[in-house]
């Protein structure tokens, strides 16, 4: 039962007994549900949904990006974690990029320096858990790309915001500005080149993306324009299964991906919060927001010190996730006074005095559960809105700019090195009880992702909200997300003037955002009620999605 004191916009949770999909775009949710209805697994549903997102949400997802997966339920023997993030090209060296400035460009061919990993992640997940044929997973995406899909509210807004960026690449302008001006909500977006790439992928298999003409056409075009990516980089890439990391919160197990994602920071926040009586503060009070924001600052200090590819740096996760370590770090949190942003020192030092760097980016989070109880929590990204803002040749594929988050500082843990995976903000999450998955959840939004996850879990576990209430509750953002440069504490206006005033009094640099601000990210969740054989789904009204069940 939901908490009667929780928020309600008129959108209730979606309840269904035999399967559910929740994504930030309703057409993607429908494609995933159709895969379930045809006998597909949760993995099939997630791939079908992600493929559609690559077409209808091209500013946030695409074949040219990375992805991460958590899969649990029957036949998984615990939680399986899949890292589908690609490394820097062999020719991507610090020396090469220093010729262009002190930072890697955020846009353009030079920003396209890492291999897209998402498609090979689809391959691994499907090989292990797929039921439908590979080709069937792309029917809806191909149709929407070839015959057109309506421009969503989110896409329409970002077309306006990124108009100067889109005009810089001829293929981007041709695709997204067919009449030279941004398309409005409801206009039909046709992507013939992308449709052909999806057809090639469907008929020839995932490795065609890396070893066939798609890779050849992408690298031939971008190589002429300065990108270090080569066909050999694509052919050498393989996604991989990794060991997930976890902690406990109020008797539940919370599971995340290990580095190169910031999943350990999300777990640290929960370790810090577990030592407080969160329920006693009251949801939506100044105490509630203050303590979670302070926990975020403490966790992010360690994240910024250590987050990178663990193949290049030995990251002390055993210390960082230890409950005793969290007990000591909790002493930094003053219930009456905010820590100055950026002044919190990490609890474990690397010892080289490296400058820290904040993380932005955008993403799509989506989740699926099938009739057998298999749960998928997955996230996929091209990093900034429209990624590097370049399309590789005639493929219709937008390349990610994830490599722009590398540092050119030799002392930085996330310094650029050939073959290295960059740090990632994108983190799918899963909650287990008694070894069984009970909640798959996550959100897009750069630095906001661990914060939104903490908000969702505390509202569900500490305050008894249903998943839709937890998603719809007013949110905040401490630090940066995609499209922003400030590190203020941004509050949705629904939080109210008195709470904002008290947080300002405690020293927080408060700014007020719109009541349903898209900068807070688009969250999705599916809860599994094993005692009732019932699924409960929620989708964020800040986005264009829905939770569809059957």
PENOR-V757821 format. One record per residue. N is the residue number from 1. RES is the residue in three letters. SS is DSSP state (A for helix, B for strand, O for the rest). OMEGA is omega in degrees with one decimal (999 if undefined). Layout:
<<N/RES/SS/OMEGA> <N/RES/SS/OMEGA>>
This chain:
<<1/UNK/O/179.5> <2/UNK/O/176.3> <3/UNK/O/-177.2> <4/UNK/O/179.6> <5/UNK/O/-179.6> <6/UNK/O/-178.3> <7/UNK/O/176.9> <8/UNK/O/-180.0> <9/UNK/O/-171.4> <10/UNK/O/176.5> <11/UNK/O/179.2> <12/UNK/O/171.2> <13/UNK/O/173.0> <14/UNK/B/178.3> <15/UNK/B/178.5> <16/UNK/B/-175.7> <17/UNK/O/-165.6> <18/UNK/O/179.0> <19/UNK/O/-179.0> <20/UNK/B/175.7> <21/UNK/B/175.6> <22/UNK/B/179.9> <23/UNK/B/178.3> <24/UNK/O/175.4> <25/UNK/B/-173.1> <26/UNK/A/179.4> <27/UNK/A/176.0> <28/UNK/A/176.8> <29/UNK/A/178.9> <30/UNK/A/179.6> <31/UNK/A/177.4> <32/UNK/A/179.1> <33/UNK/A/177.2> <34/UNK/A/176.9> <35/UNK/A/176.4> <36/UNK/A/-178.2> <37/UNK/A/179.2> <38/UNK/O/177.4> <39/UNK/O/179.9> <40/UNK/O/177.1> <41/UNK/O/175.1> <42/UNK/A/176.9> <43/UNK/A/175.7> <44/UNK/A/-179.0> <45/UNK/A/-178.3> <46/UNK/A/178.9> <47/UNK/A/179.0> <48/UNK/A/179.1> <49/UNK/A/-179.3> <50/UNK/A/178.6> <51/UNK/A/177.4> <52/UNK/A/177.0> <53/UNK/A/178.0> <54/UNK/A/-179.7> <55/UNK/A/-171.2> <56/UNK/A/176.7> <57/UNK/O/-171.9> <58/UNK/O/177.3> <59/UNK/O/-175.9> <60/UNK/O/-175.4> <61/UNK/O/176.5> <62/UNK/O/178.8> <63/UNK/O/-178.5> <64/UNK/O/-177.5> <65/UNK/O/-179.3> <66/UNK/B/178.2> <67/UNK/B/176.4> <68/UNK/B/-175.7> <69/UNK/B/161.9> <70/UNK/B/-178.3> <71/UNK/B/-179.5> <72/UNK/B/179.0> <73/UNK/O/-177.2> <74/UNK/O/176.2> <75/UNK/O/-177.6> <76/UNK/O/-178.5> <77/UNK/O/-176.4> <78/UNK/O/179.6> <79/UNK/O/176.6> <80/UNK/B/-177.4> <81/UNK/B/-175.9> <82/UNK/B/178.3> <83/UNK/B/179.1> <84/UNK/B/174.9> <85/UNK/O/-174.0> <86/UNK/O/-177.6> <87/UNK/B/173.6> <88/UNK/B/178.3> <89/UNK/O/179.6> <90/UNK/O/-179.2> <91/UNK/O/-178.5> <92/UNK/O/-179.0> <93/UNK/O/175.9> <94/UNK/A/-178.3> <95/UNK/A/179.2> <96/UNK/A/-175.3> <97/UNK/A/176.0> <98/UNK/A/175.7> <99/UNK/O/-176.2> <100/UNK/O/179.0> <101/UNK/O/-176.7> <102/UNK/O/177.2> <103/UNK/O/176.1> <104/UNK/O/179.2> <105/UNK/O/-179.4> <106/UNK/O/-177.3> <107/UNK/O/175.8> <108/UNK/O/-175.8> <109/UNK/A/179.1> <110/UNK/A/178.1> <111/UNK/A/179.0> <112/UNK/O/-174.0> <113/UNK/O/177.2> <114/UNK/B/179.7> <115/UNK/O/175.6> <116/UNK/O/-175.3> <117/UNK/O/-168.7> <118/UNK/A/-173.4> <119/UNK/A/178.9> <120/UNK/A/171.5> <121/UNK/A/175.1> <122/UNK/A/-178.9> <123/UNK/A/-177.6> <124/UNK/A/-179.9> <125/UNK/A/-178.8> <126/UNK/A/178.8> <127/UNK/A/-177.0> <128/UNK/A/-170.4> <129/UNK/A/-178.1> <130/UNK/O/175.1> <131/UNK/O/175.8> <132/UNK/O/174.8> <133/UNK/O/-179.7> <134/UNK/O/-175.4> <135/UNK/A/-178.0> <136/UNK/A/-173.9> <137/UNK/A/-172.3> <138/UNK/A/-177.3> <139/UNK/A/-176.2> <140/UNK/A/-178.4> <141/UNK/A/179.3> <142/UNK/A/-179.2> <143/UNK/A/-179.7> <144/UNK/A/179.0> <145/UNK/A/-175.8> <146/UNK/A/-173.4> <147/UNK/A/175.7> <148/UNK/O/175.2> <149/UNK/B/-179.2> <150/UNK/B/175.8> <151/UNK/O/-178.7> <152/UNK/O/177.5> <153/UNK/A/-178.4> <154/UNK/A/-179.8> <155/UNK/A/179.7> <156/UNK/A/-180.0> <157/UNK/A/-177.8> <158/UNK/A/173.7> <159/UNK/A/177.1> <160/UNK/A/-178.1> <161/UNK/A/-172.6> <162/UNK/O/-178.2> <163/UNK/A/179.4> <164/UNK/A/-179.9> <165/UNK/A/-177.6> <166/UNK/A/-178.4> <167/UNK/O/-175.7> <168/UNK/O/-179.6> <169/UNK/O/-175.5> <170/UNK/A/-179.3> <171/UNK/A/176.5> <172/UNK/A/-179.2> <173/UNK/A/179.2> <174/UNK/A/-175.8> <175/UNK/A/-169.3> <176/UNK/A/178.5> <177/UNK/O/-173.6> <178/UNK/O/178.0> <179/UNK/O/-179.2> <180/UNK/O/179.1> <181/UNK/O/178.9> <182/UNK/O/176.5> <183/UNK/O/-178.9> <184/UNK/O/176.6> <185/UNK/O/175.2> <186/UNK/O/173.3> <187/UNK/O/-177.2> <188/UNK/B/179.5> <189/UNK/B/178.5> <190/UNK/O/-178.3> <191/UNK/O/-175.3> <192/UNK/A/-179.2> <193/UNK/A/178.4> <194/UNK/A/177.7> <195/UNK/A/178.9> <196/UNK/A/177.4> <197/UNK/A/178.2> <198/UNK/A/177.1> <199/UNK/A/178.0> <200/UNK/A/178.3> <201/UNK/A/-178.4> <202/UNK/A/-174.3> <203/UNK/A/-174.8> <204/UNK/A/177.6> <205/UNK/O/-173.6> <206/UNK/O/-175.9> <207/UNK/O/174.3> <208/UNK/A/178.1> <209/UNK/A/-174.0> <210/UNK/A/-174.0> <211/UNK/A/-177.0> <212/UNK/O/-173.2> <213/UNK/A/179.8> <214/UNK/A/179.0> <215/UNK/A/-179.1> <216/UNK/A/-178.1> <217/UNK/A/177.7> <218/UNK/A/-173.1> <219/UNK/A/177.7> <220/UNK/A/-179.9> <221/UNK/A/-175.5> <222/UNK/A/178.3> <223/UNK/A/177.6> <224/UNK/A/-177.1> <225/UNK/O/172.3> <226/UNK/O/179.0> <227/UNK/O/177.4> <228/UNK/O/-178.0> <229/UNK/O/177.9> <230/UNK/O/-179.5> <231/UNK/A/180.0> <232/UNK/A/177.4> <233/UNK/A/177.7> <234/UNK/A/-174.9> <235/UNK/A/-177.0> <236/UNK/A/-171.4> <237/UNK/O/170.5> <238/UNK/O/169.7> <239/UNK/O/-176.7> <240/UNK/B/173.0> <241/UNK/B/-178.3> <242/UNK/B/178.3> <243/UNK/O/179.2> <244/UNK/O/175.2> <245/UNK/B/-175.8> <246/UNK/B/168.1> <247/UNK/B/176.6> <248/UNK/B/176.2> <249/UNK/B/179.1> <250/UNK/O/176.8> <251/UNK/O/176.1> <252/UNK/B/171.6> <253/UNK/B/179.2> <254/UNK/B/-172.6> <255/UNK/B/179.2> <256/UNK/B/169.7> <257/UNK/O/175.3> <258/UNK/O/171.5> <259/UNK/O/29.5> <260/UNK/O/172.7> <261/UNK/B/177.6> <262/UNK/O/-178.9> <263/UNK/A/-179.2> <264/UNK/A/177.0> <265/UNK/A/177.2> <266/UNK/A/178.1> <267/UNK/A/177.0> <268/UNK/A/178.4> <269/UNK/A/179.8> <270/UNK/A/175.9> <271/UNK/A/178.2> <272/UNK/A/-177.4> <273/UNK/A/-177.0> <274/UNK/A/178.6> <275/UNK/O/177.7> <276/UNK/O/172.8> <277/UNK/O/-173.2> <278/UNK/A/-176.8> <279/UNK/A/-177.2> <280/UNK/A/-179.4> <281/UNK/A/-172.2> <282/UNK/O/-178.1> <283/UNK/O/177.4> <284/UNK/O/178.9> <285/UNK/O/176.5> <286/UNK/A/178.2> <287/UNK/A/-179.5> <288/UNK/A/-177.8> <289/UNK/A/-177.3> <290/UNK/A/-174.5> <291/UNK/A/179.4> <292/UNK/A/178.8> <293/UNK/A/179.1> <294/UNK/A/176.3> <295/UNK/A/177.7> <296/UNK/A/179.9> <297/UNK/A/-178.5> <298/UNK/A/-179.5> <299/UNK/A/-178.3> <300/UNK/A/176.5> <301/UNK/A/176.6> <302/UNK/A/179.2> <303/UNK/A/-176.7> <304/UNK/A/177.5> <305/UNK/A/-166.8> <306/UNK/A/-167.9> <307/UNK/O/176.1> <308/UNK/O/176.8> <309/UNK/O/-177.6> <310/UNK/O/174.8> <311/UNK/O/-178.0> <312/UNK/O/-179.9> <313/UNK/O/177.8> <314/UNK/O/-174.1> <315/UNK/O/-173.8> <316/UNK/O/-177.1> <317/UNK/A/179.9> <318/UNK/A/176.4> <319/UNK/A/-173.0> <320/UNK/A/-178.5> <321/UNK/O/-179.0> <322/UNK/O/-179.4> <323/UNK/A/177.5> <324/UNK/A/175.9> <325/UNK/A/178.1> <326/UNK/A/178.3> <327/UNK/A/-179.9> <328/UNK/A/-179.1> <329/UNK/A/179.9> <330/UNK/A/179.5> <331/UNK/A/178.1> <332/UNK/A/-174.3> <333/UNK/O/176.5> <334/UNK/B/-177.0> <335/UNK/O/-175.0> <336/UNK/O/-175.1> <337/UNK/B/-178.7> <338/UNK/O/170.6> <339/UNK/O/177.1> <340/UNK/O/179.3> <341/UNK/O/177.1> <342/UNK/O/-177.5> <343/UNK/O/-178.3> <344/UNK/O/179.1> <345/UNK/O/176.0> <346/UNK/O/180.0> <347/UNK/O/177.3> <348/UNK/O/-175.8> <349/UNK/O/170.0> <350/UNK/O/172.5> <351/UNK/O/-179.5> <352/UNK/O/174.2> <353/UNK/O/-176.6> <354/UNK/O/174.9> <355/UNK/O/179.5> <356/UNK/O/-178.4> <357/UNK/O/179.3> <358/UNK/O/-171.1> <359/UNK/O/173.5> <360/UNK/O/175.2> <361/UNK/O/175.9> <362/UNK/B/-162.8> <363/UNK/B/161.0> <364/UNK/B/172.6> <365/UNK/B/178.9> <366/UNK/B/-175.9> <367/UNK/B/-179.7> <368/UNK/B/174.1> <369/UNK/B/-179.1> <370/UNK/O/-174.5> <371/UNK/O/178.6> <372/UNK/O/179.3> <373/UNK/O/174.3> <374/UNK/O/-178.4> <375/UNK/B/176.2> <376/UNK/B/172.0> <377/UNK/B/-170.6> <378/UNK/B/-177.8> <379/UNK/B/-175.0> <380/UNK/B/-170.4> <381/UNK/B/165.7> <382/UNK/B/177.6> <383/UNK/B/-178.8> <384/UNK/O/174.8> <385/UNK/O/-174.8> <386/UNK/O/173.6> <387/UNK/O/178.6> <388/UNK/O/-179.0> <389/UNK/O/173.0> <390/UNK/O/174.6> <391/UNK/B/-179.0> <392/UNK/O/177.4> <393/UNK/O/-178.5> <394/UNK/O/-176.6> <395/UNK/O/-173.8> <396/UNK/O/-174.6> <397/UNK/O/176.3> <398/UNK/B/179.7> <399/UNK/O/177.0> <400/UNK/O/173.6> <401/UNK/O/-179.4> <402/UNK/A/-179.0> <403/UNK/A/179.2> <404/UNK/A/177.3> <405/UNK/A/172.7> <406/UNK/O/176.2> <407/UNK/B/173.2> <408/UNK/O/175.6> <409/UNK/O/-177.8> <410/UNK/O/-175.6> <411/UNK/O/-173.0> <412/UNK/O/178.5> <413/UNK/O/-179.3> <414/UNK/O/178.9> <415/UNK/B/-179.1> <416/UNK/O/173.7> <417/UNK/O/178.8> <418/UNK/O/179.2> <419/UNK/O/-177.3> <420/UNK/O/174.0> <421/UNK/B/179.7> <422/UNK/O/170.8> <423/UNK/O/-177.0> <424/UNK/B/173.3> <425/UNK/O/-169.6> <426/UNK/O/-171.8> <427/UNK/O/169.0> <428/UNK/O/-177.0> <429/UNK/B/178.3> <430/UNK/B/178.7> <431/UNK/B/-179.9> <432/UNK/B/173.1> <433/UNK/B/-176.9> <434/UNK/O/179.7> <435/UNK/O/-179.9> <436/UNK/B/176.0> <437/UNK/B/178.1> <438/UNK/B/179.2> <439/UNK/B/169.5> <440/UNK/B/-171.3> <441/UNK/B/178.0> <442/UNK/B/-176.4> <443/UNK/B/168.7> <444/UNK/O/172.7> <445/UNK/O/171.0> <446/UNK/O/-179.0> <447/UNK/O/-179.4> <448/UNK/A/-174.0> <449/UNK/A/177.2> <450/UNK/A/-179.6> <451/UNK/A/178.1> <452/UNK/A/176.5> <453/UNK/A/177.2> <454/UNK/A/177.8> <455/UNK/A/-177.9> <456/UNK/A/-177.6> <457/UNK/A/-179.9> <458/UNK/A/-179.7> <459/UNK/A/177.5> <460/UNK/A/-173.3> <461/UNK/A/-175.1> <462/UNK/A/-175.1> <463/UNK/O/173.3> <464/UNK/O/179.4> <465/UNK/O/168.5> <466/UNK/O/-172.0> <467/UNK/A/179.7> <468/UNK/A/176.1> <469/UNK/A/-179.5> <470/UNK/A/178.9> <471/UNK/A/-174.2> <472/UNK/A/-179.3> <473/UNK/O/180.0> <474/UNK/O/-177.1> <475/UNK/O/179.4> <476/UNK/B/173.3> <477/UNK/B/173.1> <478/UNK/B/-177.7> <479/UNK/O/-173.8> <480/UNK/O/166.1> <481/UNK/O/-178.8> <482/UNK/O/176.3> <483/UNK/O/-178.7> <484/UNK/O/178.3> <485/UNK/O/-176.1> <486/UNK/O/177.6> <487/UNK/O/178.6> <488/UNK/O/169.9> <489/UNK/B/-176.5> <490/UNK/B/-177.9> <491/UNK/B/169.5> <492/UNK/B/-173.3> <493/UNK/A/178.7> <494/UNK/A/178.1> <495/UNK/A/172.3> <496/UNK/O/-175.1> <497/UNK/A/-175.7> <498/UNK/A/177.0> <499/UNK/A/178.1> <500/UNK/A/179.6> <501/UNK/A/-179.2> <502/UNK/A/177.6> <503/UNK/A/174.8> <504/UNK/A/179.3> <505/UNK/A/179.1> <506/UNK/O/174.0> <507/UNK/O/178.5> <508/UNK/O/177.2> <509/UNK/O/-169.6> <510/UNK/B/167.4> <511/UNK/B/-179.4> <512/UNK/B/177.2> <513/UNK/B/178.0> <514/UNK/O/-175.7> <515/UNK/O/178.9> <516/UNK/O/-171.9> <517/UNK/O/175.6> <518/UNK/A/179.2> <519/UNK/A/177.6> <520/UNK/A/177.4> <521/UNK/O/177.3> <522/UNK/O/-176.4> <523/UNK/B/174.8> <524/UNK/B/178.4> <525/UNK/B/169.3> <526/UNK/B/177.5> <527/UNK/B/-178.3> <528/UNK/B/177.5> <529/UNK/B/-176.1> <530/UNK/O/-177.6> <531/UNK/O/-177.5> <532/UNK/O/-175.0> <533/UNK/O/-173.4> <534/UNK/B/175.8> <535/UNK/B/-179.1> <536/UNK/B/-174.7> <537/UNK/B/176.6> <538/UNK/B/177.7> <539/UNK/B/-170.2> <540/UNK/O/175.4> <541/UNK/O/174.7> <542/UNK/O/178.8> <543/UNK/O/-176.7> <544/UNK/B/-169.9> <545/UNK/O/-179.6> <546/UNK/B/170.3> <547/UNK/B/-179.0> <548/UNK/B/-179.9> <549/UNK/B/179.3> <550/UNK/O/999>>
